[in-house]
Amino acid sequence: MVVVELAFTDKPSRLELRPRHREILTELHAAGEVLVAGPFDDDSGSMVVFTTSRQRVDEVLKMDPYYSADGVTVVGVRELTPLFTT
């Protein structure tokens, strides 16, 4: 698994790209490539847990303009070895 953490500012360009970003996440979830995704309760950022390779995650980060939008910072991309899954 690969975890991507994002941080947000109040830049409006981010909000314009968010609907398409969520569509992409929905498609990736349906394809089994995303386990969970969503914003933090304080809307300071979000997290996406991918169930695919780091190479595929890098492709998604380049393909989806949300990740490079003004107001979005990719704080970290880290591989995770889960002890438990549901």
Short mmCIF file of the C-alpha atoms (twelve columns), coordinates in Angstrom:
data_MODEL
# 
_entry.id   MODEL 
# 
loop_
_atom_site.group_PDB 
_atom_site.id 
_atom_site.type_symbol 
_atom_site.label_atom_id 
_atom_site.label_alt_id 
_atom_site.label_comp_id 
_atom_site.label_asym_id 
_atom_site.label_seq_id 
_atom_site.Cartn_x 
_atom_site.Cartn_y 
_atom_site.Cartn_z 
_atom_site.pdbx_PDB_model_num 
ATOM 1  C CA . MET A 1  0.000   0.000  0.000   1 
ATOM 2  C CA . VAL A 2  0.995   3.599  -0.526  1 
ATOM 3  C CA . VAL A 3  -0.273  6.503  1.578   1 
ATOM 4  C CA . VAL A 4  -0.454  10.020 0.131   1 
ATOM 5  C CA . GLU A 5  -0.962  12.916 2.538   1 
ATOM 6  C CA . LEU A 6  -2.054  16.335 1.284   1 
ATOM 7  C CA . ALA A 7  -2.154  19.764 2.949   1 
ATOM 8  C CA . PHE A 8  -4.561  22.503 1.819   1 
ATOM 9  C CA . THR A 9  -4.712  26.279 1.764   1 
ATOM 10 C CA . ASP A 10 -7.761  28.365 0.872   1 
ATOM 11 C CA . LYS A 11 -6.783  28.895 -2.782  1 
ATOM 12 C CA . PRO A 12 -9.948  28.731 -4.943  1 
ATOM 13 C CA . SER A 13 -8.223  26.911 -7.820  1 
ATOM 14 C CA . ARG A 14 -8.079  23.812 -5.634  1 
ATOM 15 C CA . LEU A 15 -11.823 23.865 -5.155  1 
ATOM 16 C CA . GLU A 16 -12.443 24.166 -8.895  1 
ATOM 17 C CA . LEU A 17 -10.474 20.961 -9.504  1 
ATOM 18 C CA . ARG A 18 -11.944 18.998 -6.598  1 
ATOM 19 C CA . PRO A 19 -15.044 17.542 -8.344  1 
ATOM 20 C CA . ARG A 20 -12.960 15.907 -11.085 1 
ATOM 21 C CA . HIS A 21 -10.392 14.763 -8.513  1 
ATOM 22 C CA . ARG A 22 -13.160 13.019 -6.574  1 
ATOM 23 C CA . GLU A 23 -14.427 11.388 -9.770  1 
ATOM 24 C CA . ILE A 24 -10.916 10.042 -10.426 1 
ATOM 25 C CA . LEU A 25 -10.708 8.722  -6.863  1 
ATOM 26 C CA . THR A 26 -14.097 7.036  -7.305  1 
ATOM 27 C CA . GLU A 27 -12.888 5.378  -10.509 1 
ATOM 28 C CA . LEU A 28 -9.676  4.220  -8.813  1 
ATOM 29 C CA . HIS A 29 -11.661 2.859  -5.870  1 
ATOM 30 C CA . ALA A 30 -13.983 0.952  -8.211  1 
ATOM 31 C CA . ALA A 31 -10.900 -0.497 -9.924  1 
ATOM 32 C CA . GLY A 32 -9.504  -1.633 -6.568  1 
ATOM 33 C CA . GLU A 33 -6.593  0.826  -6.608  1 
ATOM 34 C CA . VAL A 34 -7.764  3.050  -3.734  1 
ATOM 35 C CA . LEU A 35 -8.793  1.622  -0.372  1 
ATOM 36 C CA . VAL A 36 -9.817  4.819  1.381   1 
ATOM 37 C CA . ALA A 37 -9.646  8.552  0.714   1 
ATOM 38 C CA . GLY A 38 -10.987 11.675 2.313   1 
ATOM 39 C CA . PRO A 39 -10.370 15.005 3.988   1 
ATOM 40 C CA . PHE A 40 -9.321  15.491 7.580   1 
ATOM 41 C CA . ASP A 41 -12.090 16.804 9.848   1 
ATOM 42 C CA . ASP A 42 -10.509 20.257 10.056  1 
ATOM 43 C CA . ASP A 43 -10.182 20.479 6.219   1 
ATOM 44 C CA . SER A 44 -6.441  21.138 6.565   1 
ATOM 45 C CA . GLY A 45 -5.676  18.306 4.169   1 
ATOM 46 C CA . SER A 46 -6.557  14.778 3.189   1 
ATOM 47 C CA . MET A 47 -5.205  11.272 2.854   1 
ATOM 48 C CA . VAL A 48 -5.440  8.638  0.135   1 
ATOM 49 C CA . VAL A 49 -4.508  5.011  0.728   1 
ATOM 50 C CA . PHE A 50 -3.628  3.267  -2.519  1 
ATOM 51 C CA . THR A 51 -3.531  -0.517 -2.830  1 
ATOM 52 C CA . THR A 52 -1.292  -0.430 -5.865  1 
ATOM 53 C CA . SER A 53 2.405   0.051  -6.595  1 
ATOM 54 C CA . ARG A 54 4.384   3.195  -5.920  1 
ATOM 55 C CA . GLN A 55 4.952   3.498  -9.664  1 
ATOM 56 C CA . ARG A 56 1.186   3.541  -10.293 1 
ATOM 57 C CA . VAL A 57 0.688   6.110  -7.522  1 
ATOM 58 C CA . ASP A 58 3.305   8.341  -9.157  1 
ATOM 59 C CA . GLU A 59 1.372   8.040  -12.448 1 
ATOM 60 C CA . VAL A 60 -1.850  9.079  -10.728 1 
ATOM 61 C CA . LEU A 61 -0.142  12.032 -9.038  1 
ATOM 62 C CA . LYS A 62 1.017   13.264 -12.454 1 
ATOM 63 C CA . MET A 63 -2.277  12.539 -14.243 1 
ATOM 64 C CA . ASP A 64 -4.652  14.243 -11.770 1 
ATOM 65 C CA . PRO A 65 -4.082  18.035 -11.819 1 
ATOM 66 C CA . TYR A 66 -5.487  18.376 -8.300  1 
ATOM 67 C CA . TYR A 67 -2.225  17.137 -6.772  1 
ATOM 68 C CA . SER A 68 -0.281  20.025 -8.318  1 
ATOM 69 C CA . ALA A 69 -2.973  22.697 -7.924  1 
ATOM 70 C CA . ASP A 70 -2.223  25.981 -6.227  1 
ATOM 71 C CA . GLY A 71 -3.347  25.424 -2.640  1 
ATOM 72 C CA . VAL A 72 -2.512  21.709 -2.549  1 
ATOM 73 C CA . THR A 73 0.782   20.380 -1.216  1 
ATOM 74 C CA . VAL A 74 1.740   16.730 -1.311  1 
ATOM 75 C CA . VAL A 75 3.161   16.422 2.200   1 
ATOM 76 C CA . GLY A 76 4.279   12.852 1.817   1 
ATOM 77 C CA . VAL A 77 4.091   9.675  -0.228  1 
ATOM 78 C CA . ARG A 78 4.998   6.662  1.869   1 
ATOM 79 C CA . GLU A 79 4.800   2.933  1.444   1 
ATOM 80 C CA . LEU A 80 2.862   1.135  4.156   1 
ATOM 81 C CA . THR A 81 3.048   -2.476 5.224   1 
ATOM 82 C CA . PRO A 82 -0.228  -3.002 7.083   1 
ATOM 83 C CA . LEU A 83 -0.388  -5.379 10.014  1 
ATOM 84 C CA . PHE A 84 -4.150  -5.726 9.649   1 
ATOM 85 C CA . THR A 85 -6.705  -5.149 6.908   1 
ATOM 86 C CA . THR A 86 -10.446 -5.596 6.827   1 
# 
